[in-house]
Amino acid sequence: MRTFVVSIVVVVVVGLAQTAHAQYRLSLNPGVQLPLRDFAGIVNPINPAMTFSIYRYSRQSPISLGTTFGYQYYYTQKERLGRDYTYELQALPLLLGFRYDLLPEFFMKPYYGAEAGVLFFRYRLYDPAKTVSIASGIAISVIPTAGVRFDVTDDLIVDFNVRYQLSFHDPIKYGLTEDTKFQSFSTLGLAVGFSYAISGSAR
């Protein structure tokens, strides 16, 4: 897994260093995260998320390369856990990745790609009166992605995308005892993105 992550990082860094005929696109992607596997029984079934991406692309190539920052918030009330406290987890992904346009000359562009990097997370258990427990950690994340982009204008694009977040980490607690831990911080992300070209000229 480390080799895969390092490979994506190397490809993106080398690609970003090539500037000829390149243009950069800023993307804002509000959406939701749906917890999967054992994580699904711990937090709410739908959770808010936001990502911000900067991708380098050229009209001469179907491949774009870039970086993504994000914020994810997971929450569940104590009634769902059957315990005397509420649980919340916040995650901040920092990723490098690529995307490949399947129909680069068409106004509707289906694409696929992948991102990899680190995911910083922090969780806490609390009741209305006080925080019971708080901790943080880091996970390695790999996120295959697919979507469809629509050219609204030469500079503005609307993007519908799906992201499958796989995270590798030590067991994360959601309770006060040793048996209240989960191993699979996996989610399915659904988002609508809005992208705008900010510099350069894509000839």
Backbone torsions as a table, in degrees:
resi	resn	phi	psi	omega
1	MET	NA	-39.4	178.1
2	ARG	-62.0	-38.4	178.8
3	THR	-61.8	-40.8	179.2
4	PHE	-63.8	-45.1	-179.7
5	VAL	-63.2	-45.7	180.0
6	VAL	-62.5	-38.1	179.6
7	SER	-61.8	-44.5	178.3
8	ILE	-63.3	-42.1	180.0
9	VAL	-61.4	-46.1	-179.4
10	VAL	-62.1	-45.9	-179.4
11	VAL	-60.0	-44.3	-178.3
12	VAL	-67.4	-44.8	-178.9
13	VAL	-62.5	-44.8	178.6
14	VAL	-64.1	-42.2	-179.8
15	GLY	-64.4	-40.6	-179.6
16	LEU	-67.1	-23.9	179.2
17	ALA	-73.6	-18.0	178.4
18	GLN	-88.6	113.2	-169.8
19	THR	-107.1	-8.2	-175.4
20	ALA	-64.0	133.2	175.5
21	HIS	59.6	28.0	-174.0
22	ALA	-103.1	154.5	175.2
23	GLN	-137.8	151.6	-179.3
24	TYR	-112.6	142.6	-177.0
25	ARG	-126.7	126.7	174.0
26	LEU	-90.0	135.5	-178.8
27	SER	-131.5	134.6	173.5
28	LEU	-116.7	125.6	-171.8
29	ASN	-127.7	87.2	171.6
30	PRO	-74.9	144.7	-178.9
31	GLY	-172.2	-160.1	-179.8
32	VAL	-134.2	155.7	175.2
33	GLN	-116.3	129.1	178.0
34	LEU	-106.3	115.1	-178.1
35	PRO	-67.3	143.9	-179.0
36	LEU	-122.4	164.5	175.3
37	ARG	56.4	-139.7	-174.5
38	ASP	-70.5	-19.1	176.7
39	PHE	-67.4	-25.5	-176.8
40	ALA	-65.4	-28.1	-179.1
41	GLY	-86.8	3.1	-173.7
42	ILE	-108.5	-42.8	-176.9
43	VAL	-112.6	176.0	179.7
44	ASN	-60.6	152.0	-177.1
45	PRO	-69.3	-22.5	177.8
46	ILE	-130.6	127.7	-174.5
47	ASN	-134.6	140.9	-176.1
48	PRO	-73.4	149.9	178.4
49	ALA	-152.5	159.3	177.6
50	MET	-149.1	136.5	172.7
51	THR	-127.3	151.4	176.6
52	PHE	-127.9	123.6	-175.0
53	SER	-123.3	148.8	169.3
54	ILE	-125.0	114.4	-178.2
55	TYR	-121.4	140.6	175.6
56	ARG	-98.3	132.8	-179.8
57	TYR	-145.3	168.5	175.6
58	SER	-145.4	143.0	178.0
59	ARG	-69.8	-10.2	177.6
60	GLN	-86.6	-6.5	-177.5
61	SER	-139.2	142.6	176.9
62	PRO	-80.5	-4.4	-175.9
63	ILE	-99.8	132.5	171.6
64	SER	-122.6	148.4	-175.3
65	LEU	-129.8	145.6	-179.1
66	GLY	-176.2	-165.2	-178.3
67	THR	-132.9	151.0	-177.2
68	THR	-132.6	135.1	171.7
69	PHE	-116.0	149.0	-178.2
70	GLY	-152.3	171.8	174.7
71	TYR	-141.3	132.0	178.2
72	GLN	-130.6	140.2	-179.4
73	TYR	-129.0	124.5	179.8
74	TYR	-121.3	139.8	-172.1
75	TYR	-149.5	146.8	170.3
76	THR	-150.9	141.3	178.9
77	GLN	-80.6	160.0	-175.5
78	LYS	-62.9	-27.4	179.8
79	GLU	-64.1	-33.8	180.0
80	ARG	-69.3	-37.2	179.8
81	LEU	-82.7	-16.5	-175.8
82	GLY	70.0	30.8	-178.3
83	ARG	-129.8	-177.6	-175.1
84	ASP	-95.6	18.4	-178.4
85	TYR	-146.2	162.2	176.8
86	THR	-100.7	150.5	-176.7
87	TYR	-122.0	136.5	172.4
88	GLU	-139.8	148.9	178.3
89	LEU	-137.9	130.5	176.5
90	GLN	-115.4	137.9	-177.0
91	ALA	-130.4	140.6	179.3
92	LEU	-126.0	98.4	177.1
93	PRO	-80.5	142.7	174.8
94	LEU	-130.8	110.9	-164.7
95	LEU	-134.3	153.9	167.7
96	LEU	-117.9	146.3	-177.4
97	GLY	-163.5	-179.2	177.4
98	PHE	-135.6	159.2	173.3
99	ARG	-136.9	145.5	-178.5
100	TYR	-125.6	117.2	178.9
101	ASP	-79.5	127.6	179.8
102	LEU	-82.1	-28.2	178.5
103	LEU	-131.6	71.9	-171.4
104	PRO	-63.9	-22.6	-177.7
105	GLU	-93.9	-4.8	-176.1
106	PHE	-95.0	152.6	-178.7
107	PHE	-69.0	-28.1	174.9
108	MET	-102.6	117.4	-171.4
109	LYS	-117.1	96.3	170.2
110	PRO	-68.3	145.0	-177.8
111	TYR	-149.0	163.6	171.0
112	TYR	-137.6	166.0	179.3
113	GLY	-176.8	-167.6	178.5
114	ALA	-157.0	149.5	174.4
115	GLU	-131.2	151.6	179.3
116	ALA	-148.2	149.9	179.5
117	GLY	166.9	-146.0	-177.5
118	VAL	-114.5	153.3	178.0
119	LEU	-129.1	112.9	177.4
120	PHE	-88.4	131.4	-179.5
121	PHE	-133.5	155.1	178.9
122	ARG	-143.3	132.4	178.8
123	TYR	-129.6	158.7	175.2
124	ARG	-149.8	150.2	172.3
125	LEU	-111.1	133.7	-177.5
126	TYR	-154.3	157.9	169.8
127	ASP	-116.9	176.8	-176.9
128	PRO	-57.8	-23.2	-173.9
129	ALA	-93.5	-31.2	-172.8
130	LYS	-162.8	163.4	171.9
131	THR	-82.2	129.0	-177.8
132	VAL	-87.8	-42.3	-177.8
133	SER	-155.0	145.9	179.5
134	ILE	-147.3	141.0	-179.8
135	ALA	-160.6	167.2	179.7
136	SER	-143.4	167.9	-179.4
137	GLY	-168.5	-177.8	-179.7
138	ILE	-131.8	138.1	176.7
139	ALA	-123.7	154.8	169.9
140	ILE	-91.1	129.8	-177.4
141	SER	-119.8	139.4	171.7
142	VAL	-127.9	127.9	-171.6
143	ILE	-131.0	95.5	168.1
144	PRO	-65.9	143.9	-177.1
145	THR	-141.1	153.3	176.3
146	ALA	-149.9	152.8	-179.5
147	GLY	-173.8	-174.2	177.6
148	VAL	-134.9	129.6	177.7
149	ARG	-111.4	143.9	178.9
150	PHE	-121.8	127.4	176.5
151	ASP	-77.6	108.6	175.3
152	VAL	-80.2	-46.9	171.8
153	THR	-137.5	-175.4	176.9
154	ASP	-62.4	-27.4	-175.8
155	ASP	-108.9	-21.5	-174.2
156	LEU	-108.3	132.6	-178.4
157	ILE	-133.8	140.0	171.8
158	VAL	-107.4	136.3	-170.0
159	ASP	-131.2	127.3	172.2
160	PHE	-109.8	122.9	-173.2
161	ASN	-140.2	156.7	177.0
162	VAL	-124.2	135.4	-177.9
163	ARG	-132.5	129.6	177.9
164	TYR	-105.4	106.6	-174.5
165	GLN	-91.1	116.2	174.2
166	LEU	-107.8	128.3	-178.3
167	SER	-127.3	139.9	-177.4
168	PHE	-119.8	123.2	-169.6
169	HIS	-163.2	170.4	169.9
170	ASP	-70.8	158.2	179.1
171	PRO	-53.2	137.2	-179.1
172	ILE	-105.8	132.7	-177.8
173	LYS	-79.8	147.3	168.6
174	TYR	-132.6	14.9	178.2
175	GLY	-155.1	-173.0	-175.0
176	LEU	-96.2	-10.6	-178.2
177	THR	-107.5	165.5	-176.0
178	GLU	-66.6	-23.5	-178.0
179	ASP	-84.3	-5.2	-179.9
180	THR	-100.4	71.5	177.4
181	LYS	-137.1	152.4	173.4
182	PHE	-126.4	149.1	-174.1
183	GLN	-104.6	-18.9	-171.6
184	SER	-116.2	94.7	174.4
185	PHE	-87.2	73.4	-177.3
186	SER	-114.9	139.4	-178.5
187	THR	-144.0	160.6	171.4
188	LEU	-113.2	120.6	-178.3
189	GLY	-102.5	135.6	175.9
190	LEU	-122.7	129.6	-174.8
191	ALA	-149.0	158.0	170.4
192	VAL	-115.7	123.2	-176.5
193	GLY	-108.8	151.2	176.5
194	PHE	-127.9	119.4	-174.7
195	SER	-119.3	147.0	179.0
196	TYR	-142.8	133.6	177.8
197	ALA	-72.8	135.6	-173.3
198	ILE	-115.9	-18.2	-177.5
199	SER	-163.3	168.8	174.7
200	GLY	79.1	-173.8	179.0
201	SER	-141.3	117.5	-179.1
202	ALA	-90.4	94.8	-176.6
203	ARG	-87.3	NA	NA
